[in-house]
Amino acid sequence: MTTLPFYTAVTDDFEAVNQLIIRQLHSRVPLVEKIGNYIIGAGGKRLRPLVVLLSARACGLDDPKQHSLAAIIEFLHTATLLHDDVVDTSDLRRGRSTANSLWGNAPSVLVGDFLYSRAFEMMVEMADMRIMRVLANATNVIAEGEVLQLSKVRDANTDEATYFEVIRSKTAMLFEASAHTAGMLAKASDEQTEALRQYGNALGIAFQLIDDVLDYSGDAAAMGKNVGDDLAEGKPTLPLIYAMREGTPEQAQLVRQAIQKGGMENIAPIQAAVRDSGALEYTERMARAQRDEAVRLLQILPASVYRDSLEQLARFAVNRSF
């Protein structure tokens, strides 16, 4: 993943963050380290710590504290993944078996708790109450988003406004906090810090919208997860909501029944209904609007390779196939 062009500006920073993560995963309980190293070692795109590093550098910061902030963000994200996989009973993430499928639900939840608490220990060491306030709030909002999403599982009456509330809370919030706290750490102007906060929000929304498109049009091997996973779990994502609202009565009924029932029995006709109703184009159009807003917001920052990389990241969020 790190061969993508927007990583190259912060290659050395990334290595410093990786080394810090390894040190901070140390525990006197071997199973904690084993599961922690497994889930962190799965890699992934590491986009949230990347946002921290690029945003901090774009504001002129050169300080080891940005490595700590990036590691904190990665720990918070990884903790949510461990908990998500238990809630969703997932057995595949990033092309590998999930921790809960290997060690069971209880150890996965508890190691997720360890990563949360380690992240907050690291926040205390940073000794910046403004940053801690933002990250504490973000953690709370993410949890609320997860519960809201859970409450809407198999609810075919979920509307577009509720869907956006879920993804703003569950996905965009940590992108937003990543850029926002990086601006704070760099002591950027209030206007620049606010623009970074909004950039993170737009980036996160675009990223999740495309994730939801790929759930019906992507390649399982490239994505590292099964196509149709959200449908199998009965999650009413935007392509499904649009197909029910704008598709033919037959398409709407097919999608409605699939959400209410869950499972993968009718995945091929569901994919066809989502495609033929224009739902994927609509969702992609919404993602492009968020991308354009993200790029616009960055223009308040001074021109640099780091700002360019943040722009490239916003474009990648929409153009990717994994």
N, C-alpha and C positions, 0 to 999 in steps of 0.2 A: 504493500500500500504506500509506503513512504517513498516510492519512486515517482509518485505524482508530483508535478512541478511546484505546487504551492508548499510542499514540505521543505524544499531545498534551502530556503532562506533561513531556516531555523534548525538545520541538521544537528549542529553542536548542542543547541538547547535541548533538542529532543533526546539526545543521548544522555545529557545530564538528568533529565526528568526520569528516564528509564532506570538509571542507576539509583536515583532517590527512591523510586517506587520499590525497587528490590530491597533497599535498606529498610524502608518503612513497613514492609510486609513481615519483618521479623516478629516472631511470636515464640513464647516458651511452650506453646502447644503445637506439636508438629502438624496436626491435621489442619490447623488454621493456615499455616504457611503453604501446605500442600495444595489446598483448594484455592487459596489466594493466588499463588503462583500459576496455577492451571488457568484460572479465568483471565488473569492479567496477561499471561503468556499467549492466550488465544489471539492477541493482537487486535484485529479490527482496524478501523481507520483512524482511531484516536483523534477524532476531529475536535472534540471539546478542549483537550489540552492544547491542540494546535491553535485554536482560536485564542486561547490565553496568550500563548507565546507570540503569535503574529500581532495581536492587538497591543500587547505591552511594547514590543519592538517598534510598532508603527507610531507609538507615542513617545519614542525615544528612550525607553527604559533599558538599562543593562545592569541587572541586579539578580543575584541568586534567588531572591524572593519570588521571582516569576516562575522559577522551576518548582518551588514549593506550592505555589498557587495552582500550577498545571497538574501536579501530582494529586493535590486535594480534589480537584475537579474530576480527575480520572477515578479516584477512589469512590467518590459519590456516585459517579455513573456506573461503575462496576457493581457497587452495592445494589443499585436499582435493577441491574441485569440479573443478579443472583435471585433477588426476590421475584422479579417478573417471571423468570423461568419456572419458579415453583407455582406461582399463581396461574400461569398459562399451561402448566404441565408440559412444557416444551422439552424435546429431547435432542434438538439440534440448534446450534447457534454458531455462526461463522464457520460452518462446515465441520464442526466438531461436536461431540456429545456434550450436552450441558452438564454442569456440576451436579445438579440434582439427579440426573439420570445415572451418574456414576457413583455418587456418595449418598444420595437420598435427600429428601426435602429438609429435614431438621438441620443437618450440618450446613447446607447451603444458606438457609435463613440466618443461622447464627454467624457464619462467616461474613455474610452481608452486613450484619449488625456490627461485627468487628471492624469492617472497612469504614462504615459510617463513623464509628467512635474514633478510629485512627485519624480520619479526615478532620474531625473536630479538635483532636489533640494538636494536629498540625496548624489549624487555624489559630488556636490559642498562642502557639509559638510565634506566629506572625505578628501578633499583638496589634491588630488593626481592627477596631470595633466596627468601623463602617463595612469592611469586607466581610467580617463575621455576620453582621446583620443581613447583608444581601444573601449570603450562602445559607444561613439558617432559614430565611424566608423561602429561598428557592427549594430547599429540601422539603419544607412543609407543603409548598404548592405542588411539587411533583407527587408527593404522597396523596394529596387530594385528587390530583388528576388520575392517578392509578385507581383510586376508589370510585371516582366518577365513571371511568371507563368500565370497571367491573360491574357497576350498577346498570350499565346499558348493554351488557352482553345479552344477546338473543332478543334485544328490544328493537323490532323493525320499525318502531315509530320514532326513533332517534332522528332529530333534525340536524340540518347543517350547522346551525349556531352551536348546538351542544357538541358536535364533532369538533369544531374549532376550539371550543373551550377545553376539551380533552387534550388536543394536541398542543395547544399553547402551554398547558400546565405540564403535561407528561413529557414532552419532547423539547419544545422551544425554550422552556424555562431555564434549563441548564446551559444551553447555548447562550442565552441572554445573560445569565449570571457570569459565564466565562468571559465574555467581552466586557461586560460592565465592571467587574472587579479588576480586570487587567487595566482598564482606564483609570480606575481609582488608585491602583498600586503605582501606576506611572505618574500620578498627580497631573493627569491631563486636565484641560479646562472642563468646566461643567458642560459646555456645549458638546465638546468632543466625547466626554464620558457618556452623555445621554445618547449621542448618535451611535456609539458602540453598543450600548444597551439595546437600542432599537434594531441595529444591524443583527445582533445575535438572535433576537426574536424572529425577524424576517427569515434569517438563514435556517433556523430550526423548523419553522413552519414549512418552508420550501422543501427541506430535507424529508420531513414526515409525509408531505403530500406525494412526493416521488416514491417513497417507500410503499405507500398505499397503491400507487399505480403499478409498481413492480410486483406487488402481491398477485396481480392478475395477468401480467405480461412479461415478467422477468424469467430468468433462467436460474433454476434451483442451484446448480453447481456454482454459478458466478456469485449468487447472493449468499450462499452458505446457509440457506434455510429453505424449507419447502414452499413451493408456490401454493397459494391458497390457505396458508396457515391462519390468517385472520378470519377467513370465512369458516374454517374448521372450528374456530373458537367462538363463532357467532358474533364477531365484532362488526358493528355497522360502520364501515369506513366511508369516506366521501364517494368513491366510485359506486358503491352499493346504494348509498342514499340518493345519488343523482339518478341512477338507473331506475329506482323505484318511483322517483318523482317525475322524470321526463321520458322514460321508456314506454313501450307499448303496455297495455294491461297484462299481456301474457308475460312480458319480461319482468314487470313489477311484481307479479304474483310469484314467479319463479324465485326472484331474489328474496322477497319477503319470507317465503317458506324456508329458504336456505338459511337465512339469519336465525329464524326461530328454531330451526332444528339443529343447526351446526353440522359439523362433519364434512366429508369430502365427496359425498356420493354423486353430486351433480356438478362437479367443478368445471367440466368442459362446457356444458350449456350456460352455466353462470358466467364463465369467461366470455362466451359469445354474446350474452346479453349485455354485459358491461361494455364490451367493445362496440357493439352495434348501436347502443343507445347514445353513444358519444360521451360516456362518463369518463373515459380515460383522457380524451382531449380536454374536457372541461377541467379535470383535476390538474392536468399539466399546465393549462392556461393560468389557473390560480397560482401554481408554483412559480411560473415565469414572472407573474406580477410581484411576488414576494422577492424573487431574485433581483428584479430591477430596482425595487425599493432598497434592498440591501446595498447594492452598488451605489445608488444615489447617496445614501447616508454616509458612505465612506469618504465622500469628496471633501468633507470638512477636515480630514487628516492631511498632513503634509505628504507630498508625493514621495514614495519610497518603494523599494522592492517588497516591503512588508505589506503596505497597502495594496500593491498589485496582487500579492498572494491572497489577501482576503477577498479581493474581487474574483480571482480565479476560483477560490473555494466556493463562492456563491454560485458561480456558473456551473461548477462541477456538481453541486447539490442537485441541479435540475437535469443536467445532461448525462448523468451516470447510468450505468446498467447494472450496478451492484450496490 
